[in-house]
């Protein structure tokens, strides 16, 4: 035969539980939050308030995630590539915005080097000079949109390094690694490729994915 019970609210979490009549006035534990309290007693036909004896045990403090060196190195590689790319492209961006003539002069200085590696058609000096001037204008036009894009990508690569350090935005960190690897930020390709490919490899590992779990 089931003993008669009273419905009592835990004073800590307000969870309702059934307390047998012979447990009234005794110490009981809430099955929900594990708090200890003294069950009420009936006085004058009414139940008294339960008395909290011990609050629920505090949850253990989260253990700070330790960043593995295999993730730390590509993270700093992305940070370095991002800073260098932002500085280099920032200088070019300032030049193209404030001094268009100087930007065209810079592009004109690049044309002879391009002709040496096979760009351009043979002809008389006058024809080559006219072609070089046209190529310089085209090159300057390309850099007018390429430099702002590269500057923005450099900032994204830098933010990707921070994302790895903080263990946030896993997909964004992957995209930043790809951008660094394909040298969209328009900096030295070797450090970017190393940092980007290494970062992708580490992010694809179990340790890398666990680092981003919250």
N, C-alpha and C positions, 0 to 999 in steps of 0.2 A: 504494500500500500504506500503510495507516494505521500510523504509528509506535507503538510500545509506549508505554504511559502508566502513571503511578502516580496513585492517588487520594490527594489531599492536602487537609487541612482548613485553611482560612484561619485564621491565628492571631487575627484580629480579630473575624470574625463566625461562624466555624466552618462556613462554607459549603464543601461538598465540591466539588472541581474536579479535572479530569484534567490532569495535567502530563506532557508528553512526557519520555521518559527523558533526551534531550539538553538539557532545560531544568533538570534537577536541579542545584542549587547556584547557579542564576542568579536574578536579580531578576525577579519576576513580579508581576502585579497581579490582585487578586481581581475577577472580573467582577460580583460581587454588591454589595460595599461599596466597591470601588475602593481598598482598602488595598494598599500595596506591601509585599511580603515576599520573603525569600530562600527559594527552594524547598529542601527538605531533600535530603540526599545519602544514598546507601546505604553504610552502614558495617557490616561483619560480617553482611551479610544483612538488616539492619534499617535503616529510614529514621530519620534524625535528626529533631528537631523543627524545623518551619519558623521562621524568624527574622523577626519583624515589623520592618520598616524605617520605614514611615510609616503612621500611622493614617488611617482614612477622613477625607476632608475634612469639616469641621464643616458642618452644615446652616446656611444663612443665617438670621440672627435674623429672626423675624417682624417685619414693619413694623407699628408701631402704627396701628390704624385711626383715621383723623381724622374726627371727627364734623362733618358738614356743618352750616352755619348754619341751613339749612332744616329740619334735624331738631333742632338745638339749641334753637331758639325754642319749638316746641311741647313739647319735653321740659321746659323750665323753666316753661312755662305749666301743664302738668300738675302739676309740683311745687308751684307757687304755689296752684293751685286745691285741691290735696290738703291743703296746710297750712291754708289758710283754712277749708276745709270741716271739717277735723278740729277746729280751734279752736272754730268756731261751734257745730258739733254736739256737741262735747265739753262746752261750757258748758250747752247745753240738756239734754244727757244727765245731767249732774251735778244740774241743777235738778229734773228729773223724778224722779231717784232719791232725792235727799235732801230735797226739799221739794215733795211732791205738791200741797199747798194752793197754794203759790206758782205751780206749773205751771198749775193750774186758773185762778188769777188772771190769769196771762199769756194763757191761751186766751180768758178772758172779755174781756180788753181788745181782742182781735182781732175779736170778733163785731160791734161797731158798724161797723167798716170793711167787713166782709163785707156787712152790711145795706145800706150805702151803694152798693155796686156791684151790688145786686140780689138778694142772698141773703136769704131770710126772707119771711114772708108778712105782709101788712098786718093790723092789728088794734088793739085798744085798748092803751094803755100797759102794762096788767097782762098782757095776752096776749103782747105782744111781749117783755116782761121774762122771762116763763116760757119762751118759745121761745128767747130768747137764752141763758138758763141751760142749757137742754137742748143747744143747739148748742155751747156752751162745753165741756160735758162730752164731747160727741162729738169735738170738735176735740182736746181733751186726750187722749182715747183713741187717736185716730189718731196723734198725735205720740209717744205712748208706744212704738209699734213703729217709726214712721218715723224718729225721731231715731237710735236705735241702728243701723238699717240705713244711714242716711245717713253716720253716723260711720265704719262699716266701709267703705263705698264710698269715702269720702274717703281713707282709708288706701290702698285699692286704686289710686285715681287717682295718689296720690303714688308708690306703688311702680311704677306704669306709667311715670312720668317717669324714675325710676331705671333701669327696664328699657331705655328708649331710650338713655339716657346710656351704659349698660354694653354695649349691643348684645346683650342676652340676652332670651329668652322673647318671641319675636316676636308670637305669638298673644295673650299676656297684654297686651302693649303695645297691641294693637289693641282689646282689650276695654276697657282703661282709657280709651282715647280715646273710645269709644262712651259709656261712663259719664259722662265729663266733658261730652260734647256734649249729652246729654239731661238733664243737670243732676240726676242721681240723688243726687249728693252734697249737694244742697240748698244751694248757694251761688249767687252772682250768675251768672245764666245766660249773659251775654255773654262774659266771659272763658273760661268753660268751653266754650262752643260754638266759639269761635275756636280755642282750643288743641286741642280734640278733633277738630274737622273738619280743621284744618290737619295735625294729627298723622296722621290716617287717610290724608289725601292723600299726605303724604310717605312713610308706611310702604308705601303701594301703589306707589311709584315704584321703579325699578330700583336707585337709590342707596340707598333705604331698606331694601330687601330685602338688598342686599349688605352693609349695615352690620351685619346680624344673622347673617351667615355666619361660621362659625368656621373 
